[in-house]
Amino acid sequence: MTTQAPPLIAPFAALPASALLDAFSQLHQAVLVLDRRGRVTWISDADGVMCGAPGSQLGVSTRELPLDPADFEELRQQLLAHGRVLPRRVELRFEKSGTVTAELSVVRLPGEHAEPRFLATLRPVPSPEAADSDTRHTLDSLGSILDSSPEAVLAIDAAGLVTYGNPALERLLGFPPRDLIGEPVTRLLWGADDFERACAAFRPATDGQTQDVKISRADGSTLCVAVSASPLRRTDGARVGTVAILRDVTERRRHAAELARKNAELESYVHSVSHDLRSPLVSLLGFSRLLRQDHGDQIGDSGRHFLDRIEQAGRTMEALINDLLELSRIGETGERKALVDPLRILMQLRAELKPRLEAQDVELSICENPPLVLCDRTRLYQVFSNLMGNALDHMGPQAKARIEIDVREESDVHHVSVRDNGRGIDPAHHERIFEIFQSLGPRADGRRGTGVGLAIVKKIAETHGGRVWVESAVGRGACFHLTLPRG
């Protein structure tokens, strides 16, 4: 296939010419791009094969294609007058293969450009003897079932042309289904932000997947729809096209965008306020320390007790500010996923937590030879650190206190579990403990936590495409689970 770019790219300036044409040719079996003089500026491989000369038609006039001159002149007049050619049958004559009947459809490419361009699609029409009655029956059956469906349904043949649309499609897009029959499905995609991805949403390769794309309505406006494409098959299982279900998700996308914007604003606010609070906090702790050093004898035991309380509250606030900063940074673009050895992180944490483990007489069991985990290393360290710290904080008095950490590989995720035999958590609080500023009771040292640690774990899991949950009951310990996708 030739890689020369036709001058049709102005309406799709953000997309490289090769990518745009690939999107056309992969969705439509046979594609030509024509200028207003009827010259072919680009032709797909499939169309070249149909014409008997693959890749050789670039820049030639349509008068040189095997098209009857009368057909060509009528086609040209329709293009100049209406910007489109309704689906019609034409005869293509070849020296080697004889006459081929094809269905031709042409639409003007969108965009303001001094030199208009047209997208033409050709679909070979089989002879009556070779007509596929199973395919016709499949489409007829589909129409009888889906005409009453509340979901908008579109059927596309192997050439990428619309063969069916139900009444719900008209309500969604404003096009009467009869006006779309025989049209290239790309006509609906001119308003897409990502034209290449929008075309991919209608390809049979997207079986079972749902993609959000922008679709053009009859009045020129666009709306966002979720496209679920599935293969249309004959009774013998052969694929004869694609069936696409379209759902309007414009409001959902708008709400999601608004929520993302508000979350970004909130994270920016938290980041800013946390930095602003650090300065007075440093001053408070600094003056408290000077007061103890220079005037400790004068303030007496009662004064020193109050200073202890001030410094303890200051350190708690410092920990809270640090946790809030970490929470606001999770998911930043600087993070890099890589295959990380969890055993090295766990051994590092065992050394760091050794004084606490010994002071509370807690046995720590770490799995041997865990699999490598796809995650940002710093974030995986925070996951283990917060979950292990949480287990120590809320262990409570136990005769044989124990924390067990396991990392195992499952079908499509890595599963991390941190289990303890501590005082446990009431099931009524299982969801609440992952919310920010939520803490269940005092820690082992009598102080209350910041209520941010488990919120950090949850956000790390979600930004990496995983999830976190807990299994626990009062007096029966707790097991925190976290999954991270393997790829």
C-alpha positions as CSV (number, residue, x, y, z in Angstrom):
1,M,0.0,0.0,0.0
2,T,1.3,3.4,-0.9
3,T,2.2,5.7,2.0
4,Q,1.8,9.0,0.2
5,A,-0.5,11.2,2.2
6,P,-3.4,12.8,0.3
7,P,-4.3,16.5,1.1
8,L,-7.4,15.4,3.1
9,I,-5.8,15.6,6.4
10,A,-6.7,19.2,7.4
11,P,-9.9,18.1,9.3
12,F,-7.8,15.6,11.2
13,A,-4.7,17.6,11.7
14,A,-3.9,15.9,15.1
15,L,-3.7,12.5,13.4
16,P,-0.8,11.4,11.1
17,A,-1.9,10.8,7.6
18,S,-0.9,7.2,7.7
19,A,-2.8,6.5,10.9
20,L,-6.0,8.2,9.5
21,L,-5.8,6.1,6.3
22,D,-5.1,3.0,8.2
23,A,-8.2,3.6,10.2
24,F,-10.3,4.0,7.1
25,S,-8.9,0.9,5.3
26,Q,-9.0,-1.4,8.4
27,L,-12.7,-0.6,8.9
28,H,-13.7,-0.6,5.2
29,Q,-12.5,-3.3,2.9
30,A,-12.3,-1.0,-0.2
31,V,-11.6,2.7,0.1
32,L,-10.8,5.5,-2.3
33,V,-10.1,9.2,-1.6
34,L,-11.2,11.5,-4.4
35,D,-10.6,15.2,-5.0
36,R,-13.3,17.4,-6.6
37,R,-11.8,16.8,-10.0
38,G,-12.4,13.1,-9.6
39,R,-8.8,12.2,-9.2
40,V,-7.9,9.3,-6.9
41,T,-5.5,10.6,-4.2
42,W,-5.4,7.4,-2.2
43,I,-6.6,3.8,-2.6
44,S,-6.6,1.0,-0.2
45,D,-5.0,-2.4,-0.8
46,A,-8.4,-4.1,-0.9
47,D,-9.7,-1.7,-3.5
48,G,-6.5,-2.2,-5.5
49,V,-7.1,-5.9,-5.5
50,M,-10.7,-5.4,-6.6
51,C,-9.5,-3.2,-9.5
52,G,-6.9,-5.7,-10.5
53,A,-4.0,-3.4,-9.9
54,P,-3.0,-3.1,-6.2
55,G,-1.3,0.1,-5.3
56,S,-1.2,1.4,-8.9
57,Q,-4.1,3.9,-8.9
58,L,-2.6,6.8,-6.9
59,G,-3.1,10.1,-8.7
60,V,-5.0,8.7,-11.7
61,S,-8.4,10.1,-12.8
62,T,-11.5,8.1,-12.1
63,R,-12.0,8.3,-15.9
64,E,-9.1,5.9,-16.1
65,L,-10.7,3.5,-13.6
66,P,-12.9,0.8,-15.1
67,L,-16.1,2.8,-14.6
68,D,-18.6,3.7,-17.3
69,P,-18.2,7.4,-18.3
70,A,-21.9,8.0,-17.8
71,D,-21.7,6.6,-14.3
72,F,-18.7,8.7,-13.5
73,E,-20.3,12.0,-14.7
74,E,-23.5,11.3,-12.7
75,L,-21.3,10.5,-9.7
76,R,-19.4,13.8,-10.1
77,Q,-22.5,15.9,-10.5
78,Q,-24.0,14.4,-7.3
79,L,-20.8,15.0,-5.4
80,L,-20.6,18.7,-6.4
81,A,-24.3,19.3,-5.8
82,H,-24.9,17.3,-2.6
83,G,-21.6,16.3,-1.1
84,R,-22.6,12.7,-1.2
85,V,-23.6,9.8,-3.4
86,L,-26.3,7.5,-2.2
87,P,-25.5,3.8,-2.4
88,R,-25.8,2.7,-6.0
89,R,-24.6,-0.2,-8.2
90,V,-22.0,0.4,-10.8
91,E,-20.3,-1.9,-13.4
92,L,-16.5,-2.1,-13.2
93,R,-14.9,-3.6,-16.3
94,F,-11.5,-5.3,-16.2
95,E,-9.5,-6.9,-19.0
96,K,-8.5,-9.9,-17.0
97,S,-11.5,-10.6,-14.7
98,G,-14.3,-9.2,-16.9
99,T,-17.2,-7.2,-15.4
100,V,-17.7,-6.9,-11.7
101,T,-20.8,-5.4,-10.1
102,A,-20.1,-3.2,-7.1
103,E,-22.0,-1.0,-4.8
104,L,-20.6,2.5,-4.6
105,S,-21.1,5.0,-1.7
106,V,-19.4,8.4,-1.5
107,V,-19.5,11.0,1.3
108,R,-17.6,14.3,1.6
109,L,-14.9,14.4,4.2
110,P,-15.6,17.0,6.9
111,G,-13.7,20.2,7.6
112,E,-13.2,23.6,6.0
113,H,-10.7,23.1,3.2
114,A,-10.3,25.0,-0.1
115,E,-10.1,21.6,-1.9
116,P,-12.9,19.3,-0.8
117,R,-12.1,15.6,-0.5
118,F,-14.5,12.6,-0.8
119,L,-14.4,9.2,0.8
120,A,-15.6,6.4,-1.6
121,T,-16.3,2.8,-0.5
122,L,-16.8,0.0,-2.9
123,R,-18.5,-3.3,-2.0
124,P,-18.5,-6.2,-4.5
125,V,-22.1,-7.4,-5.1
126,P,-22.3,-11.2,-5.7
127,S,-24.3,-12.6,-8.5
128,P,-27.8,-13.9,-7.6
129,E,-26.6,-17.4,-7.8
130,A,-23.9,-16.7,-5.3
131,A,-26.0,-14.6,-3.0
132,D,-25.7,-15.7,0.6
133,S,-29.2,-16.5,1.8
134,D,-27.9,-17.4,5.2
135,T,-26.5,-13.8,5.6
136,R,-29.8,-12.3,4.5
137,H,-31.7,-14.5,6.9
138,T,-29.3,-13.5,9.7
139,L,-29.9,-9.8,9.2
140,D,-33.7,-10.3,8.8
141,S,-33.8,-12.3,12.1
142,L,-31.7,-9.6,13.8
143,G,-34.1,-6.9,12.6
144,S,-37.2,-8.6,13.8
145,I,-35.7,-9.1,17.2
146,L,-34.0,-5.8,17.7
147,D,-36.6,-3.3,16.2
148,S,-38.2,-3.1,19.7
149,S,-35.0,-3.0,21.6
150,P,-34.5,0.1,23.8
151,E,-30.8,0.0,23.0
152,A,-29.5,1.6,19.7
153,V,-28.2,-1.2,17.5
154,L,-26.2,-0.9,14.3
155,A,-25.3,-3.8,11.9
156,I,-22.2,-3.4,9.7
157,D,-21.2,-5.7,6.9
158,A,-17.7,-7.0,6.2
159,A,-17.0,-4.0,3.9
160,G,-17.7,-1.5,6.8
161,L,-21.1,-0.4,5.4
162,V,-24.2,0.0,7.5
163,T,-26.8,-2.7,6.8
164,Y,-29.3,-2.2,9.6
165,G,-30.3,0.3,12.2
166,N,-33.2,0.0,14.7
167,P,-35.6,2.7,15.7
168,A,-33.7,3.4,18.9
169,L,-30.7,4.4,16.7
170,E,-32.8,7.2,15.2
171,R,-33.8,8.4,18.7
172,L,-30.1,8.4,19.6
173,L,-28.5,9.9,16.5
174,G,-31.4,11.6,14.7
175,F,-30.8,9.6,11.5
176,P,-33.6,7.5,10.1
177,P,-32.1,4.1,9.7
178,R,-33.0,4.1,6.0
179,D,-30.7,7.1,5.5
180,L,-27.7,5.1,6.9
181,I,-28.2,1.9,5.0
182,G,-25.3,1.4,2.7
183,E,-23.3,4.4,4.2
184,P,-19.8,3.9,5.5
185,V,-19.9,3.7,9.3
186,T,-17.0,6.2,9.4
187,R,-19.6,8.9,8.5
188,L,-20.8,8.7,12.1
189,L,-17.3,9.2,13.5
190,W,-16.2,12.6,12.1
191,G,-16.6,14.3,15.5
192,A,-14.4,11.8,17.3
193,D,-11.5,13.2,19.3
194,D,-9.5,10.1,18.5
195,F,-10.6,9.0,15.0
196,E,-8.4,6.0,14.9
197,R,-9.6,4.7,18.3
198,A,-13.2,5.4,17.3
199,C,-12.8,3.3,14.2
200,A,-11.3,0.5,16.3
201,A,-14.4,0.4,18.5
202,F,-16.4,-0.9,15.5
203,R,-14.0,-3.5,14.3
204,P,-14.8,-7.1,14.9
205,A,-11.5,-7.4,16.9
206,T,-13.2,-5.5,19.7
207,D,-15.5,-8.5,20.5
208,G,-16.8,-8.3,24.0
209,Q,-15.2,-5.0,24.8
210,T,-16.8,-1.6,25.3
211,Q,-15.2,1.7,24.3
212,D,-16.4,5.2,24.7
213,V,-16.3,7.2,21.4
214,K,-17.8,10.4,20.0
215,I,-20.5,10.0,17.4
216,S,-22.0,12.6,15.0
217,R,-25.7,13.3,15.2
218,A,-27.8,14.3,12.2
219,D,-27.9,17.9,13.4
220,G,-24.1,18.1,13.4
221,S,-23.7,17.9,17.2
222,T,-21.8,15.1,18.8
223,L,-22.5,12.8,21.8
224,C,-20.4,10.3,23.6
225,V,-21.6,6.7,23.3
226,A,-20.3,3.4,24.7
227,V,-19.9,1.0,21.7
228,S,-20.1,-2.8,22.3
229,A,-19.1,-4.6,19.1
230,S,-19.8,-8.3,18.6
231,P,-19.5,-10.5,15.5
232,L,-22.5,-11.2,13.3
233,R,-22.3,-14.8,12.2
234,R,-24.2,-17.1,9.9
235,T,-25.7,-20.3,11.0
236,D,-22.5,-22.1,10.1
237,G,-20.5,-19.8,12.4
238,A,-18.8,-17.8,9.6
239,R,-18.4,-14.1,10.4
240,V,-20.4,-11.9,8.0
241,G,-20.2,-8.5,9.8
242,T,-20.5,-6.7,13.1
243,V,-23.3,-5.8,15.4
244,A,-22.7,-2.7,17.6
245,I,-24.8,-1.7,20.6
246,L,-24.6,2.1,21.3
247,R,-25.4,3.6,24.7
248,D,-25.5,7.3,25.4
249,V,-22.9,8.0,28.1
250,T,-22.5,11.7,27.5
251,E,-23.8,12.6,31.0
252,R,-21.7,9.9,32.6
253,R,-18.6,11.2,30.9
254,R,-19.5,14.8,31.9
255,H,-20.0,13.8,35.5
256,A,-16.7,11.7,35.4
257,A,-14.8,14.7,34.0
258,E,-16.3,17.0,36.6
259,L,-15.4,14.5,39.4
260,A,-11.9,14.2,38.1
261,R,-11.6,18.0,38.0
262,K,-12.8,18.3,41.5
263,N,-10.5,15.6,42.7
264,A,-7.6,17.3,41.0
265,E,-8.6,20.6,42.7
266,L,-8.9,18.9,46.1
267,E,-5.6,17.2,45.8
268,S,-4.0,20.5,44.8
269,Y,-5.6,22.1,47.7
270,V,-4.5,19.4,50.1
271,H,-0.9,19.7,48.7
272,S,-0.9,23.4,49.1
273,V,-2.4,23.5,52.6
274,S,-0.1,20.8,53.8
275,H,2.9,22.8,52.8
276,D,1.5,25.9,54.3
277,L,0.9,24.2,57.7
278,R,4.4,22.9,57.9
279,S,6.0,26.3,58.5
280,P,4.0,27.2,61.7
281,L,4.2,23.6,62.9
282,V,8.0,23.7,62.7
283,S,8.0,27.0,64.6
284,L,5.7,25.5,67.3
285,L,7.9,22.5,67.8
286,G,11.0,24.6,67.8
287,F,9.8,27.0,70.4
288,S,8.5,24.2,72.5
289,R,12.0,22.6,72.5
290,L,13.6,25.9,73.4
291,L,11.2,26.5,76.2
292,R,12.0,23.0,77.6
293,Q,15.8,23.6,77.3
294,D,16.0,27.2,78.6
295,H,13.1,27.3,81.1
296,G,12.5,23.7,82.0
297,D,13.4,24.3,85.7
298,Q,11.1,27.3,86.1
299,I,7.9,25.7,84.6
300,G,8.0,22.7,86.9
301,D,6.6,19.2,86.4
302,S,3.1,20.5,85.4
303,G,4.6,22.8,82.8
304,R,6.8,20.0,81.4
305,H,3.7,17.8,81.2
306,F,2.0,20.4,79.1
307,L,5.0,20.7,76.9
308,D,5.0,16.9,76.4
309,R,1.3,17.1,75.3
310,I,2.1,20.0,72.9
311,E,5.0,18.1,71.4
312,Q,3.0,14.9,71.1
313,A,0.2,16.8,69.3
314,G,2.7,18.5,67.1
315,R,4.3,15.2,66.0
316,T,0.8,13.8,65.4
317,M,0.0,16.8,63.2
318,E,3.4,16.4,61.4
319,A,2.6,12.8,60.7
320,L,-0.8,13.8,59.4
321,I,0.7,16.4,57.1
322,N,3.2,14.0,55.7
323,D,0.4,11.4,55.1
324,L,-1.7,14.0,53.4
325,L,1.2,15.0,51.1
326,E,1.8,11.3,50.2
327,L,-1.9,10.8,49.5
328,S,-2.0,13.8,47.2
329,R,1.1,12.6,45.3
330,I,-0.2,9.0,44.6
331,G,-0.8,8.6,40.9
332,E,1.5,11.4,39.7
333,T,3.0,11.1,36.3
334,G,6.5,10.6,37.7
335,E,5.6,7.2,39.1
336,R,6.9,4.2,37.1
337,K,5.6,0.7,37.2
338,A,8.2,-2.0,37.2
339,L,8.6,-5.7,38.3
340,V,9.5,-5.3,42.0
341,D,10.8,-8.0,44.3
342,P,8.5,-7.8,47.4
343,L,10.9,-9.9,49.4
344,R,13.5,-7.2,49.5
345,I,11.0,-4.6,50.6
346,L,9.7,-7.0,53.3
347,M,13.2,-7.7,54.6
348,Q,13.9,-3.9,54.7
349,L,10.7,-3.3,56.7
350,R,11.4,-6.2,59.1
351,A,14.7,-4.5,60.0
352,E,13.0,-1.1,60.4
353,L,10.2,-2.5,62.5
354,K,12.4,-4.8,64.6
355,P,12.3,-2.6,67.8
356,R,8.5,-2.4,67.6
357,L,8.1,-6.2,66.9
358,E,10.4,-7.0,69.9
359,A,8.7,-4.5,72.2
360,Q,5.2,-5.9,71.5
361,D,6.5,-9.5,71.3
362,V,5.0,-10.0,67.8
363,E,6.2,-12.8,65.5
364,L,6.5,-11.7,61.8
365,S,6.2,-14.4,59.1
366,I,7.2,-13.5,55.5
367,C,6.5,-15.8,52.5
368,E,9.4,-17.4,50.8
369,N,10.2,-16.7,47.1
370,P,7.2,-14.4,46.3
371,P,6.6,-13.6,42.7
372,L,7.7,-10.2,41.2
373,V,5.0,-7.6,41.4
374,L,4.2,-5.0,38.8
375,C,4.1,-1.8,40.8
376,D,5.9,1.4,41.5
377,R,8.5,0.4,44.1
378,T,7.9,3.3,46.5
379,R,4.2,2.6,46.4
380,L,4.6,-1.1,47.1
381,Y,6.8,-0.2,50.1
382,Q,4.0,2.1,51.4
383,V,1.4,-0.7,51.0
384,F,3.4,-3.1,53.1
385,S,4.5,-0.4,55.6
386,N,1.0,0.8,56.2
387,L,-0.6,-2.6,56.5
388,M,2.1,-3.9,58.8
389,G,2.0,-0.8,60.9
390,N,-1.8,-1.0,61.1
391,A,-1.5,-4.6,62.3
392,L,1.0,-3.6,65.0
393,D,-1.0,-0.5,66.0
394,H,-4.2,-2.5,66.6
395,M,-2.9,-5.9,67.7
396,G,-4.0,-5.5,71.2
397,P,-2.8,-7.9,74.0
398,Q,-2.2,-11.4,72.6
399,A,-0.5,-14.4,74.1
400,K,1.2,-15.3,70.8
401,A,0.9,-12.2,68.6
402,R,1.6,-13.0,65.0
403,I,1.6,-11.2,61.6
404,E,1.7,-13.3,58.4
405,I,2.5,-11.8,54.9
406,D,1.8,-13.6,51.7
407,V,2.2,-12.7,48.0
408,R,0.9,-15.1,45.4
409,E,0.3,-15.1,41.7
410,E,-3.2,-15.7,40.4
411,S,-4.6,-15.8,36.9
412,D,-4.5,-12.1,36.1
413,V,-3.4,-10.4,39.4
414,H,-0.9,-10.6,42.2
415,H,-2.6,-11.1,45.5
416,V,-1.1,-9.6,48.6
417,S,-2.4,-10.5,52.1
418,V,-1.4,-9.3,55.5
419,R,-3.0,-11.3,58.3
420,D,-2.8,-10.8,62.1
421,N,-4.4,-12.5,65.1
422,G,-5.2,-9.2,66.9
423,R,-8.4,-7.8,68.2
424,G,-10.2,-7.7,64.9
425,I,-12.6,-5.3,63.3
426,D,-16.4,-5.3,63.4
427,P,-17.8,-6.0,59.9
428,A,-19.9,-2.9,60.1
429,H,-16.7,-0.9,59.8
430,H,-15.0,-2.8,57.0
431,E,-15.7,-0.1,54.4
432,R,-15.3,2.9,56.6
433,I,-11.7,2.1,57.7
434,F,-10.4,2.8,54.1
435,E,-11.8,6.3,54.2
436,I,-9.6,9.2,55.1
437,F,-9.4,10.3,58.7
438,Q,-11.1,7.1,59.9
439,S,-9.4,5.2,62.7
440,L,-10.8,2.5,65.0
441,G,-9.7,3.2,68.6
442,P,-6.2,4.1,70.0
443,R,-3.0,2.4,68.9
444,A,-0.9,0.1,71.0
445,D,1.0,3.1,72.5
446,G,-2.3,4.8,73.5
447,R,-2.2,7.4,70.7
448,R,-4.7,7.7,67.9
449,G,-3.4,7.3,64.3
450,T,-3.8,9.9,61.6
451,G,-6.6,7.8,59.8
452,V,-4.8,8.2,56.5
453,G,-2.7,5.0,56.2
454,L,-5.4,2.7,54.9
455,A,-6.7,5.5,52.6
456,I,-3.2,5.6,51.1
457,V,-3.3,1.8,50.6
458,K,-6.7,2.0,48.9
459,K,-5.6,4.8,46.6
460,I,-2.4,3.0,45.6
461,A,-4.4,-0.1,44.7
462,E,-7.0,1.8,42.7
463,T,-4.4,3.9,40.8
464,H,-2.6,0.7,39.8
465,G,-5.9,-0.9,38.6
466,G,-6.4,-3.2,41.7
467,R,-8.5,-3.2,44.8
468,V,-8.3,-3.7,48.6
469,W,-10.6,-5.2,51.2
470,V,-10.5,-6.7,54.6
471,E,-11.9,-9.9,56.2
472,S,-12.3,-9.7,59.9
473,A,-14.5,-10.1,63.0
474,V,-14.1,-8.8,66.5
475,G,-11.7,-11.0,68.5
476,R,-10.7,-13.0,65.4
477,G,-7.9,-11.0,63.9
478,A,-7.9,-9.4,60.5
479,C,-6.7,-10.2,57.0
480,F,-6.2,-7.3,54.6
481,H,-6.2,-8.3,50.9
482,L,-4.8,-6.2,48.0
483,T,-4.7,-7.2,44.3
484,L,-2.5,-5.6,41.6
485,P,-2.9,-6.5,37.8
486,R,-0.1,-8.6,36.5
487,G,0.0,-6.7,33.2
